[in-house]
Structure formats: structure tokens, C-alpha cells
């Protein structure tokens, strides 16, 4: 089973700053099957990025995804107040089983 | 707009079976080539994939839960269900139903329902 490791665990930044979140897989992941989610307290996760780099419907272009193989990155170009949340990466295997990273919390510095 | 809604008891006793149902509205559970799945999140922790089912009944389970999990689908009611047997306090979590897509992520989630395992 593929294990996803996210870093850092917590990112302390100010509004307007750039956030770079990492997701590393224990073995190669198809880029087509790598997604990123944002979760705020008391809410279900929200899909941000799918296929490693495609923004989901309605997601602002300050969110971008990149990477391939075992290393993937979510970048938030300029943090808005509503972007402070927990972010998860997720991979979906050839059979419909998925695994999530443990999450990165982006908090206000 | 596709909507998913979980329902079921919020409190389950240890060693008993947790049962939840997800009702799908705004689309037919059998009209398109999607899987339907369950994901859980213990309080203050991360997300854990439980399993998924195709409308035809094919299932895929998290290996760590496989011996205790059953996911089924009722196309006549546009619902799918989760049963988790022999629960312990470690199964206390918010349970989400969702529509996963391999190449398009999980765009549709239920609001989640908290299930507490306690006597």
C-alpha cells in the first residue's frame, strides 16, 4: 500500500505570503491519480486539485499543483485569510482504493 | 447538483455493529460509471479511506478494516450503506460518504456524521 507523507506538519505564514506544501509517496504514483483537499473545522474536505495539477471547479488560480512520480507540491501563491486550513493530499490506485497524507496545517503567523 | 447525505445512529456500543446509510440526490447512483465510498476522520486526526463500491456491487476495502467492513448498494433507493462490526472506541469518528473518481478526485462529499462508540 502506498504511504503519503506530507510536510511540514504545520506552516505558519502571514496573509499575502506564499505557501508551499509537500506530499511524498512511498512509491511512484500516477499523476492522474493525485489530488489535494482543503478542510476547515467542522466541514467536509473540499477538492482543490486533481490529476496533480488541474484545478477543480471554482478553485481560485492562486492554488496550483505540480509534481510527478513520488514528489508532489501544492502552492498557494498569496495566502488569503480564508486559506488558513488543513490540506491533505490523496492518491487513488488502479483499483478504487485511496490513501491520504496526514495533512499540513496552514496557520496564521 | 449531486448531493450526498449520511444517516444513522450517532452512538454505538462497543462490540456492536455501526450502520450508516448515504442517500444520493440530484443523480442516479447507477446511471454513471462512478464508485461510491466511505471515509472517516477520528476527532482531531486525519482522513482514512474505508472502502468503495460500484453500482454493480463490486467492492474494495481498506486492508486494515477489511475483516470488519461491508459496503452495499441499493439502487432502488439510490442509497449505499456501511456496516462496521465489532466496533471499539478507536472507531469513533466523523464518517463521510463520498463519490470518488480515480482521475478527478473526490468532488462530492456528504456533510459527515459523528459516530461515537461508547457504553
Interface residues (C-beta under 8 A of the other chain):
Chain A: X1 X32 X33 X35 X37 X44 X45 X47 X49 X50 X51 X56 X57 X88 X90 X92 X95 X96 X97 X98 X99 X100 X101 X102 X103
Chain B: X35 X37 X46 X47 X48 X49 X51 X52 X54 X60 X61 X62 X63 X96 X100 X101 X102 X103 X104 X105 X106 X107 X109 X110 X111 X112
